[in-house]
C-alpha cells in the first residue's frame, strides 16, 4: 500500500494504493501501463513490441518500462487521445 512517485531526480513515497493514486491523477495525462506502474503520457518517447503480447515503453530519459497485456488497450486509447 505504498506508491513511489518519481519526479525527475526526486522521488516521494506515499501511503496509497495504486488504484487510489490512479483515480487521483488526471486521466488525460497519466496512464496505467502495468499493475505497478503509472506514467505521464507526455513523457513517452515510443512503444516497442515485446514477448507474449507485452510492449516496452521508452520514456524520454531512456527508461524502459514493460506495458502488460492487461493494459495494452488502455495505453493505446490514451495515446490516441481517447479517455
Chimera marker file (.cmm) of the C-alpha trace (Angstrom):
<marker_set name="trace">
<marker id="1" x="0.000" y="0.000" z="0.000" r="1" g="1" b="0" radius="0.5"/>
<marker id="2" x="2.842" y="2.374" z="-0.820" r="1" g="1" b="0" radius="0.5"/>
<marker id="3" x="3.421" y="4.305" z="-4.026" r="1" g="1" b="0" radius="0.5"/>
<marker id="4" x="6.728" y="5.875" z="-5.031" r="1" g="1" b="0" radius="0.5"/>
<marker id="5" x="6.282" y="8.926" z="-7.233" r="1" g="1" b="0" radius="0.5"/>
<marker id="6" x="9.271" y="9.835" z="-9.422" r="1" g="1" b="0" radius="0.5"/>
<marker id="7" x="9.627" y="13.493" z="-10.381" r="1" g="1" b="0" radius="0.5"/>
<marker id="8" x="12.832" y="13.905" z="-12.339" r="1" g="1" b="0" radius="0.5"/>
<marker id="9" x="15.714" y="13.262" z="-9.943" r="1" g="1" b="0" radius="0.5"/>
<marker id="10" x="13.390" y="13.343" z="-6.910" r="1" g="1" b="0" radius="0.5"/>
<marker id="11" x="11.137" y="10.603" z="-5.590" r="1" g="1" b="0" radius="0.5"/>
<marker id="12" x="8.433" y="10.723" z="-2.935" r="1" g="1" b="0" radius="0.5"/>
<marker id="13" x="6.828" y="7.854" z="-1.036" r="1" g="1" b="0" radius="0.5"/>
<marker id="14" x="3.070" y="7.939" z="-0.370" r="1" g="1" b="0" radius="0.5"/>
<marker id="15" x="0.978" y="5.622" z="1.740" r="1" g="1" b="0" radius="0.5"/>
<marker id="16" x="-1.527" y="4.994" z="-1.009" r="1" g="1" b="0" radius="0.5"/>
<marker id="17" x="-2.694" y="2.137" z="-3.206" r="1" g="1" b="0" radius="0.5"/>
<marker id="18" x="-2.065" y="2.176" z="-6.945" r="1" g="1" b="0" radius="0.5"/>
<marker id="19" x="-5.822" y="2.149" z="-7.584" r="1" g="1" b="0" radius="0.5"/>
<marker id="20" x="-6.399" y="5.225" z="-5.423" r="1" g="1" b="0" radius="0.5"/>
<marker id="21" x="-3.418" y="7.028" z="-6.939" r="1" g="1" b="0" radius="0.5"/>
<marker id="22" x="-4.690" y="6.245" z="-10.436" r="1" g="1" b="0" radius="0.5"/>
<marker id="23" x="-8.070" y="7.802" z="-9.591" r="1" g="1" b="0" radius="0.5"/>
<marker id="24" x="-6.409" y="10.925" z="-8.166" r="1" g="1" b="0" radius="0.5"/>
<marker id="25" x="-4.250" y="11.567" z="-11.242" r="1" g="1" b="0" radius="0.5"/>
<marker id="26" x="-5.501" y="13.356" z="-14.366" r="1" g="1" b="0" radius="0.5"/>
<marker id="27" x="-6.704" y="10.648" z="-16.760" r="1" g="1" b="0" radius="0.5"/>
<marker id="28" x="-5.749" y="12.798" z="-19.756" r="1" g="1" b="0" radius="0.5"/>
<marker id="29" x="-2.097" y="13.000" z="-18.698" r="1" g="1" b="0" radius="0.5"/>
<marker id="30" x="-1.469" y="9.696" z="-16.911" r="1" g="1" b="0" radius="0.5"/>
<marker id="31" x="-1.988" y="6.084" z="-17.958" r="1" g="1" b="0" radius="0.5"/>
<marker id="32" x="-1.582" y="2.858" z="-16.050" r="1" g="1" b="0" radius="0.5"/>
<marker id="33" x="0.709" y="0.567" z="-18.015" r="1" g="1" b="0" radius="0.5"/>
<marker id="34" x="1.226" y="-2.244" z="-15.508" r="1" g="1" b="0" radius="0.5"/>
<marker id="35" x="-0.194" y="-3.264" z="-12.166" r="1" g="1" b="0" radius="0.5"/>
<marker id="36" x="2.740" y="-1.474" z="-10.540" r="1" g="1" b="0" radius="0.5"/>
<marker id="37" x="3.278" y="1.478" z="-12.900" r="1" g="1" b="0" radius="0.5"/>
<marker id="38" x="1.517" y="4.666" z="-13.954" r="1" g="1" b="0" radius="0.5"/>
<marker id="39" x="3.238" y="7.040" z="-16.370" r="1" g="1" b="0" radius="0.5"/>
<marker id="40" x="2.830" y="10.592" z="-17.580" r="1" g="1" b="0" radius="0.5"/>
<marker id="41" x="1.855" y="10.153" z="-21.236" r="1" g="1" b="0" radius="0.5"/>
<marker id="42" x="3.657" y="13.393" z="-22.158" r="1" g="1" b="0" radius="0.5"/>
<marker id="43" x="6.956" y="11.658" z="-21.289" r="1" g="1" b="0" radius="0.5"/>
<marker id="44" x="6.512" y="8.716" z="-23.665" r="1" g="1" b="0" radius="0.5"/>
<marker id="45" x="9.032" y="8.540" z="-26.496" r="1" g="1" b="0" radius="0.5"/>
<marker id="46" x="7.975" y="5.255" z="-28.149" r="1" g="1" b="0" radius="0.5"/>
<marker id="47" x="6.390" y="1.826" z="-27.768" r="1" g="1" b="0" radius="0.5"/>
<marker id="48" x="8.054" y="-1.351" z="-28.989" r="1" g="1" b="0" radius="0.5"/>
<marker id="49" x="6.585" y="-4.870" z="-29.268" r="1" g="1" b="0" radius="0.5"/>
<marker id="50" x="7.813" y="-7.396" z="-26.710" r="1" g="1" b="0" radius="0.5"/>
<marker id="51" x="7.339" y="-11.089" z="-25.977" r="1" g="1" b="0" radius="0.5"/>
<marker id="52" x="3.958" y="-12.616" z="-25.164" r="1" g="1" b="0" radius="0.5"/>
<marker id="53" x="1.896" y="-9.650" z="-26.319" r="1" g="1" b="0" radius="0.5"/>
<marker id="54" x="3.579" y="-7.212" z="-23.951" r="1" g="1" b="0" radius="0.5"/>
<marker id="55" x="5.170" y="-3.963" z="-25.071" r="1" g="1" b="0" radius="0.5"/>
<marker id="56" x="8.166" y="-1.936" z="-23.935" r="1" g="1" b="0" radius="0.5"/>
<marker id="57" x="7.579" y="1.761" z="-23.374" r="1" g="1" b="0" radius="0.5"/>
<marker id="58" x="10.599" y="4.014" z="-23.697" r="1" g="1" b="0" radius="0.5"/>
<marker id="59" x="10.422" y="7.242" z="-21.742" r="1" g="1" b="0" radius="0.5"/>
<marker id="60" x="12.220" y="10.379" z="-22.981" r="1" g="1" b="0" radius="0.5"/>
<marker id="61" x="15.042" y="9.895" z="-20.466" r="1" g="1" b="0" radius="0.5"/>
<marker id="62" x="15.720" y="6.402" z="-21.873" r="1" g="1" b="0" radius="0.5"/>
<marker id="63" x="13.961" y="4.439" z="-19.134" r="1" g="1" b="0" radius="0.5"/>
<marker id="64" x="12.390" y="1.235" z="-20.450" r="1" g="1" b="0" radius="0.5"/>
<marker id="65" x="9.129" y="0.070" z="-18.834" r="1" g="1" b="0" radius="0.5"/>
<marker id="66" x="7.066" y="-3.015" z="-19.611" r="1" g="1" b="0" radius="0.5"/>
<marker id="67" x="3.456" y="-2.443" z="-20.682" r="1" g="1" b="0" radius="0.5"/>
<marker id="68" x="1.493" y="-5.549" z="-19.704" r="1" g="1" b="0" radius="0.5"/>
<marker id="69" x="-1.083" y="-7.204" z="-21.947" r="1" g="1" b="0" radius="0.5"/>
<marker id="70" x="-3.814" y="-6.240" z="-19.465" r="1" g="1" b="0" radius="0.5"/>
<marker id="71" x="-3.147" y="-2.522" z="-20.006" r="1" g="1" b="0" radius="0.5"/>
<marker id="72" x="-2.131" y="-2.533" z="-23.676" r="1" g="1" b="0" radius="0.5"/>
<marker id="73" x="-5.589" y="-1.480" z="-24.952" r="1" g="1" b="0" radius="0.5"/>
<marker id="74" x="-5.871" y="1.266" z="-22.322" r="1" g="1" b="0" radius="0.5"/>
<marker id="75" x="-2.466" y="2.641" z="-23.289" r="1" g="1" b="0" radius="0.5"/>
<marker id="76" x="-3.390" y="2.592" z="-26.994" r="1" g="1" b="0" radius="0.5"/>
<marker id="77" x="-6.604" y="4.536" z="-26.300" r="1" g="1" b="0" radius="0.5"/>
<marker id="78" x="-4.809" y="7.097" z="-24.137" r="1" g="1" b="0" radius="0.5"/>
<marker id="79" x="-2.116" y="7.672" z="-26.748" r="1" g="1" b="0" radius="0.5"/>
<marker id="80" x="-4.774" y="8.044" z="-29.442" r="1" g="1" b="0" radius="0.5"/>
<marker id="81" x="-6.376" y="10.834" z="-27.367" r="1" g="1" b="0" radius="0.5"/>
<marker id="82" x="-9.372" y="8.826" z="-26.183" r="1" g="1" b="0" radius="0.5"/>
<marker id="83" x="-10.013" y="8.613" z="-22.441" r="1" g="1" b="0" radius="0.5"/>
<link id1="1" id2="2" r="1" g="1" b="0" radius="0.2"/>
<link id1="2" id2="3" r="1" g="1" b="0" radius="0.2"/>
<link id1="3" id2="4" r="1" g="1" b="0" radius="0.2"/>
<link id1="4" id2="5" r="1" g="1" b="0" radius="0.2"/>
<link id1="5" id2="6" r="1" g="1" b="0" radius="0.2"/>
<link id1="6" id2="7" r="1" g="1" b="0" radius="0.2"/>
<link id1="7" id2="8" r="1" g="1" b="0" radius="0.2"/>
<link id1="8" id2="9" r="1" g="1" b="0" radius="0.2"/>
<link id1="9" id2="10" r="1" g="1" b="0" radius="0.2"/>
<link id1="10" id2="11" r="1" g="1" b="0" radius="0.2"/>
<link id1="11" id2="12" r="1" g="1" b="0" radius="0.2"/>
<link id1="12" id2="13" r="1" g="1" b="0" radius="0.2"/>
<link id1="13" id2="14" r="1" g="1" b="0" radius="0.2"/>
<link id1="14" id2="15" r="1" g="1" b="0" radius="0.2"/>
<link id1="15" id2="16" r="1" g="1" b="0" radius="0.2"/>
<link id1="16" id2="17" r="1" g="1" b="0" radius="0.2"/>
<link id1="17" id2="18" r="1" g="1" b="0" radius="0.2"/>
<link id1="18" id2="19" r="1" g="1" b="0" radius="0.2"/>
<link id1="19" id2="20" r="1" g="1" b="0" radius="0.2"/>
<link id1="20" id2="21" r="1" g="1" b="0" radius="0.2"/>
<link id1="21" id2="22" r="1" g="1" b="0" radius="0.2"/>
<link id1="22" id2="23" r="1" g="1" b="0" radius="0.2"/>
<link id1="23" id2="24" r="1" g="1" b="0" radius="0.2"/>
<link id1="24" id2="25" r="1" g="1" b="0" radius="0.2"/>
<link id1="25" id2="26" r="1" g="1" b="0" radius="0.2"/>
<link id1="26" id2="27" r="1" g="1" b="0" radius="0.2"/>
<link id1="27" id2="28" r="1" g="1" b="0" radius="0.2"/>
<link id1="28" id2="29" r="1" g="1" b="0" radius="0.2"/>
<link id1="29" id2="30" r="1" g="1" b="0" radius="0.2"/>
<link id1="30" id2="31" r="1" g="1" b="0" radius="0.2"/>
<link id1="31" id2="32" r="1" g="1" b="0" radius="0.2"/>
<link id1="32" id2="33" r="1" g="1" b="0" radius="0.2"/>
<link id1="33" id2="34" r="1" g="1" b="0" radius="0.2"/>
<link id1="34" id2="35" r="1" g="1" b="0" radius="0.2"/>
<link id1="35" id2="36" r="1" g="1" b="0" radius="0.2"/>
<link id1="36" id2="37" r="1" g="1" b="0" radius="0.2"/>
<link id1="37" id2="38" r="1" g="1" b="0" radius="0.2"/>
<link id1="38" id2="39" r="1" g="1" b="0" radius="0.2"/>
<link id1="39" id2="40" r="1" g="1" b="0" radius="0.2"/>
<link id1="40" id2="41" r="1" g="1" b="0" radius="0.2"/>
<link id1="41" id2="42" r="1" g="1" b="0" radius="0.2"/>
<link id1="42" id2="43" r="1" g="1" b="0" radius="0.2"/>
<link id1="43" id2="44" r="1" g="1" b="0" radius="0.2"/>
<link id1="44" id2="45" r="1" g="1" b="0" radius="0.2"/>
<link id1="45" id2="46" r="1" g="1" b="0" radius="0.2"/>
<link id1="46" id2="47" r="1" g="1" b="0" radius="0.2"/>
<link id1="47" id2="48" r="1" g="1" b="0" radius="0.2"/>
<link id1="48" id2="49" r="1" g="1" b="0" radius="0.2"/>
<link id1="49" id2="50" r="1" g="1" b="0" radius="0.2"/>
<link id1="50" id2="51" r="1" g="1" b="0" radius="0.2"/>
<link id1="51" id2="52" r="1" g="1" b="0" radius="0.2"/>
<link id1="52" id2="53" r="1" g="1" b="0" radius="0.2"/>
<link id1="53" id2="54" r="1" g="1" b="0" radius="0.2"/>
<link id1="54" id2="55" r="1" g="1" b="0" radius="0.2"/>
<link id1="55" id2="56" r="1" g="1" b="0" radius="0.2"/>
<link id1="56" id2="57" r="1" g="1" b="0" radius="0.2"/>
<link id1="57" id2="58" r="1" g="1" b="0" radius="0.2"/>
<link id1="58" id2="59" r="1" g="1" b="0" radius="0.2"/>
<link id1="59" id2="60" r="1" g="1" b="0" radius="0.2"/>
<link id1="60" id2="61" r="1" g="1" b="0" radius="0.2"/>
<link id1="61" id2="62" r="1" g="1" b="0" radius="0.2"/>
<link id1="62" id2="63" r="1" g="1" b="0" radius="0.2"/>
<link id1="63" id2="64" r="1" g="1" b="0" radius="0.2"/>
<link id1="64" id2="65" r="1" g="1" b="0" radius="0.2"/>
<link id1="65" id2="66" r="1" g="1" b="0" radius="0.2"/>
<link id1="66" id2="67" r="1" g="1" b="0" radius="0.2"/>
<link id1="67" id2="68" r="1" g="1" b="0" radius="0.2"/>
<link id1="68" id2="69" r="1" g="1" b="0" radius="0.2"/>
<link id1="69" id2="70" r="1" g="1" b="0" radius="0.2"/>
<link id1="70" id2="71" r="1" g="1" b="0" radius="0.2"/>
<link id1="71" id2="72" r="1" g="1" b="0" radius="0.2"/>
<link id1="72" id2="73" r="1" g="1" b="0" radius="0.2"/>
<link id1="73" id2="74" r="1" g="1" b="0" radius="0.2"/>
<link id1="74" id2="75" r="1" g="1" b="0" radius="0.2"/>
<link id1="75" id2="76" r="1" g="1" b="0" radius="0.2"/>
<link id1="76" id2="77" r="1" g="1" b="0" radius="0.2"/>
<link id1="77" id2="78" r="1" g="1" b="0" radius="0.2"/>
<link id1="78" id2="79" r="1" g="1" b="0" radius="0.2"/>
<link id1="79" id2="80" r="1" g="1" b="0" radius="0.2"/>
<link id1="80" id2="81" r="1" g="1" b="0" radius="0.2"/>
<link id1="81" id2="82" r="1" g="1" b="0" radius="0.2"/>
<link id1="82" id2="83" r="1" g="1" b="0" radius="0.2"/>
</marker_set>
